[in-house]
Amino acid sequence: MGKTVTEKILDDHLVEGDLEPGEEIGIEIDQVLTQDTTGTLVWLQFEALGLDNVQTELAAQYCDHQTYQFDFKNTDDHRFLRSAAGTFGAYFSRPGNGICHNVHRENFAAPGKTLLGSDSHTPTPGGLGQLAIGSGGLDVAVAMGGGAYYIEMPEVVEVRLEGELPEWGTAKDIILEMLRRLSVKGGVGKIFEYTGPGVESLSAPERMTITNMGTELGATSSIFPADEQTKDYLNRVGRGEEYDPLQPDDDADYHDSITIDLSDLEPLIAEPSMPDNVVPVREAAGADVDQVMVGSCTNGAYEDILPVAKMLEGRSINLSTEMIVAPGSKKASEMLAREGWTAELMAAGVNFSEATCGACIGIGHVPGSDSISLRTFNRNFEGRSGIEDDNVYLCSPEVAAASALAGEIVDPRDLDEDLEDPGFEMPDSFEGAEHDIIDPDEAVDDDLIKGPNIGDVPLKDPLGADIEGSTLLRMGDNITTDHIIPATQDILMYRSNIPKLSEFTLSRVDDTFADRALNADGGFLVAGENYGQGSSREHAALCPMFLGIEGVLAQSFARIHKANLFNFGVLPLEIEEDAYENIDQGDDIEVVDNVADAVRSGKEEFTIRVNDDWEATGVLDASERERDILAAGGKLSYVKQQHEDGG
Ligand code: F3S
């Protein structure tokens, strides 16, 4: 049986398991990336592992999410990250040098390699034939220490592209079409592998717009073959020697197959407030637009901004509309400036932002209340722009530019007969921002620099024989990671200060919880269905652990959060509805019968004694590896032990 591109890369990196969908596999990681809001914890965890140096081929630390140093805590975080990169041997990309995915693809991404990153859009370099996956920070820290990355083998789904894009059709319309068809849940447990004759017509940057936004489908990753287009891009960024051709075998076997005829596509737009609310632009046309933003890791490249500059050259944007260009990398900014395009855009009425995530997560350029913002970004969840009653639409740079000219949403085909499709063009070479990545060999610091806001990572003791404590909080169904640890700007700055951050734990449910938990001698959380849904945020497990939470009893758990509970040594037990209904806040809970040994031995059912009066059953659904991690007190202790044992 022939192999897919995904299977070829996984085969080359497999250290444990079989490539059967649903089976747990362990893979070797070649490259890691991390960014500023997740990176501080990653390095604190790496330090706690007791290792001297990064063990992967390459590690890169970016400062992109919060680059405006409006508080000393942000600046201290950046300085700590620079010192960690210098101390442990990672590249350091300075604040303002650009968004991790853009800078990584320009400098490091390579076909056939594996990449693990503590950011959900890590799959971006799949457009260069790299197998790239986003994960929690602890997995990244462990991979940097040379440990394997474990994941359930996803289904590999073929996306067959036929034909070529029509005039005004763009790569953004291809991924919006995928979202229109499959929805934001359509990629869960899947890797989308692009094949077919339409692939050849797409340049590597266009492919990376698609792989970037594959994350919005919920996919584990997305990938293209490595071919002449890949080679062409690598030559232009000055890394031609890293080209390694990679194609699926003719008889490769895919789990499923989807076909898109590119010639059928037209300009599309995602309406508020979900990336899969996709309609033709013509259906949304006519709505007044207050703000237009071109940028982000999806459409912030030089090649994305160039068509906008060509469309606006010699024209002026509508007086009722504000337009901001936020390049994805400083290299893109510098190239646009050197070629005179920055001046053309400014003359048309455009303002420029530094190369940062910024507005994508509500930091700067927050839209006016109940106004329309048209963005080339990848997400438009309600409130993400920084205001609850936002109306954010997602579209291609070409639709954004046309709408800025019109002052209303418009399909560029309907705007003006003289407006020509600028087409897609790449520069001969990418040159600029040469001074903004610090090579590990030229490290500025070789000691960690921790400001007062940067603390240590708390470690948990190994599981004991009996676990007991009070029910510190009883919650309902669908508690999200946002409920557990909010991600608002005033709290974000404490992500490297766990004691301080923990004060906000579950404050949206009960603002006395953190205080009560700290003063109690261990305790439990009780919840209904789907506890921990939402993001992969590991602080949602780490902070309760810091406050002394020993276990969570819930009717069901969200998958990633449950994995995070294992990683931080918190016992997740599933309970029946009856038991949930009968446990009250304040009840004493005891999990009995030599818990540590039982967890290790594979026991699934545990006795829970409530108020020394009645008993319920808690079910532990965990792999052998997860049981060992839990019994050790969490993944840090587990991996540390393995290193000490020479394993
Ligand atoms: Fe940054 Fe937004 Fe991408 S936060 S990494 S630009 S999705």
Residues whose N, C-alpha, C, O or C-beta is under 5 A from the ligand:
A	BS01	F3S	H121 S296 C297 C357 C360 I361
